[in-house]
Amino acid sequence: MAFLNRKTPPHIVTLVLATGVAALSLNIFLPSLPGMARHFGVDYGLMQLAVSAYLAASAVAQFVIGPISDRYGRRPVLLWVVAIFTLASVVALFAPNAHAFLAARFVQAVVATAFVLARAAVRDMVPGPGAASMIGYVTMGMSLVPMIGPAVGGLLDGLFGWQANLAVLALSGALLFALVWADMGETVSGGGLGFGAQMRAYPILLRSPRFWGYALSAAASAGLFYAYLGGAALVGEQAFGLSPVEVGYFFALPSLGYLIGNWISGRFSLHLGMDRMVLSGTVLATAAIAVALIAKAAGVLGPITFFTAVGVTGIGNGLSLPSANAGLMSVRADLAGTASGLGATMTIGTGAVLASLTATFLGAEVEVARLLWVMFGSSALSVAAILWVMRRPQYP
């Protein structure tokens, strides 16, 4: 595919950068939240809505953007998404108070749909295992950004103040808009599927056991990571006695593992096929948590063992999620955007629930075993879901 040609499908670099900007929007200003709360004169809990409300809004946006892109195409919808995100970033930069900032932040969440649109575009261009391979490479952008985003945000805050993070987001949005405009040709053939036709085809998608199996496997695999996010900071500080800086270093391990898994997925999905790639990733992640549970039972679980095991689960998710997402979009190729959005909404919804429950489930004494059991249960469910898919007929 040609680069910077509006008449050809988008180059993989464009799709990687689109998902990277979406990931950057979530986490670049996390180190700045305390300072922002002081600047606006509000409680930290209110500023924390910049994260939780963002996730809620992104879940809704991803649910509705899929059918819209199936109707009107990936290119115009992504251009509108990036334009809205850029304008919302400018508004957030100059927000006079916390409520105006949070309102702009809520609108910013539309950029999270870039991932839905990117992988739907991949499915338009490449069928089956080929799509899983390409999605693996595309999502490498989403695994790199969480490792460097907060560090960059903290550096910008220290040098120029928290407003610099919003300026970077606005500039990133403007540059991404220009790139999508110059490079991304339409990938939906025939002008898109009308909403009436979508409604008639939608029950076929929703009645497909294979769709729900892939979607559940993806949601449960990601749920393992969200459960970890909900409890790892407390475990690191209170159970292992680590400083916030040390916890921050360890937090990079699952993202690094995810990057490695994405690369492997990109290289070998075509050879192994989607189902075997999902199975290998989910089994690897589940086995890693099982090893950590055995170490805990033996009384030898320390921070190195715990966080290394979580890093291995990142590799497992990097192997399984691209193929699971390609699988759920393969049930009805003409509803790839709808399937992508619905799957993303399930994943974020499951993750939000597990992250919230895990923090409560840990208890006042912060039991590491409780966190590990939640993670193990979620990962084991992902294995069961893909085994169920593999027992079903190929279609639907």
Secondary structure, DSSP 8 states (H G I E B T S, - for coil): --SS-TTS---HHHHHHHHHHHHHHHHTTGGGHHHHHHHHT--HHHHTHHHHHHHHHHHHHHHHHHHHHHHH-HHHHHHHHHHHHHHHHHHHHT-SSHHHHHHHHHHHGGGGHHHHHHHHHHHHHS-HHHHHHHHHHHTHHHHHHHHHHHHHHHHHHHHH-THHHHHHHHHHHHHHHHHHHHH----SGGG---HHHHHHHHHHHHT-HHHHHHHHHHHHHHHHHHHHHHHHHHIIIIIS---HHHHHHHHHHHHHHHHHHHHHHHHHHHHH-HHHHHHHHHHHHHHHHHHHHHHHHTT---HHHHHHHHHHHHHHHHHHHHHHHHHHHHS-GGGHHHHHHHHHHHHHHHHHHHHHHHHHHTTTTT-HHHHHHHHHHHHHHHHHHHHHHHHS-S--
